[in-house]
Amino acid sequence: MVSVPQLSGALVRRRGKRLLGPIDLTLAAAGLTVVLGPNGAGKSTLLRVMHGLERLSEGSLNYENTPELARRSQAFVFQSPVILRRSVAENLAYPLRLNGTGKAPREAAVADWAARIGLSDALVTPAPRLSGGEKQKLALARALIARPDLLFLDEPTSNLDGTSMREIEALIADAVAGGTRVILATHDLGQARRLASDAVFLVKGQLIEAAPSPQFFDTPATAQARAFQNGDILE
Amino acid sequence: MDEIAAGLVAALRLIVTLDSDLVEISLRSLQVSLIAVLIASAIALPLGAWLAIHRFRFRRATIAVLNALMGLPPVVVGLIIYILLSRAGPFGGLGLLFTVKAMIIAQVIIITPLIASIAHQAMRDLWAEYHDLLISLNTSKWQRIHTLIRDGRRALLTASLAGFGRAIGEVGAIIVVGGNIDHATRVLTTAIALETGKGDFALALGLGFVLIALAIGVSITTHWLARTEKDSRW
């Protein structure tokens, strides 16, 4: 059973400005939750809070275990992928080295994931030299290689071409099918419709709507959600 | 100009004839400076990385002091070590004064802040880049330091080479604690000081050119061994 985050009165304030909340949110145990909203809605902040990268000013974040223990079985892919100044193979192997995976299974996993992201011929290439799409695929594979229970994805396909986007969405879908719980922040409605099992909609740091995907996209409960889906500018 | 030309000729003659004194003091110069750099790097590189990732109350003040210590006057360092190692000093019983070990101690004290400060600057930038990922992966402090040192090794190599450059050219401290004793503690810089004092400018310049060649040689060899300019494989 995947341990999912539960937020109670969660509020983030920085330098006197409220960035998020207060939010009460309980997510389903399985599937892919898409976090939607316009720029500045607080999508990234919400993900960072749930992963423990951002401290709450008020309220609480709860998992079945403590957030620190829960984070051990989580992974996070950032909007601008953080690529280690190492080869592709060493980037893939990094989480496995940290968790003490032996050499043989580590090398097998690296070879497997390099093949899955189409970088088998680039194992010794310095990863910072890869293209934007390749870096994002590498970051996603590095997140998935340690088989996390819960994966946070912060706009993983922004600024990518259609081919790269399709490949990354296929990896995400595979991960969900394999039992990984995914929470994906995006402002791409098409991507949200293709992948989501449920949706969380934010505007200006406030939770406007949280509903199963068909309900959110077919019969949004709020005027703001309808306006967002119609492509209107939300102020 | 004549003296520079004479110095070049003297340097060439010393090198071509493999002058035994020159070989001896050159090797001693290398020995003292390389050992000092190794010891200082072992202290300063993890310290630089630790300062980059660790937040504590007097961190800014510590970094400011570290930066200030880069300008430690070598003669003063030499004097303090002299007092500590002299027969009446607290470490007089160790019998280290006027030995190569005392010269190494002096150089370690002089170059450690320099290497740590440059390392800290490089590690701070790398930490800003890696911060979210390493926190997300639940890395321990030691794993973070190890990752920063490993991935920032090229910048750290430059920091160590800067320390080597300062050490090999240093004269003020080692002449005080080493005593410039022939066949015991004489190195290139103290020999240059001695020959200049005797008025033998050609020999002093010749030794100076050998010193410069050594410093450049070590730098090029280190870069070559570390393959810093070879990016096709990491």
Interface residues (C-beta under 8 A of the other chain):
Chain A: H51 L53 E68 R71 R72 Q74 A75 F76 F78 V82 L84 R85 R86 S87 E90 Y94 P95 L98 V124 P126 R129
Chain B: L126 E129 Y130 D132 L133 I135 S136 L137 N138 T139 Q143 T147 D151 G152 D231 R233 W234
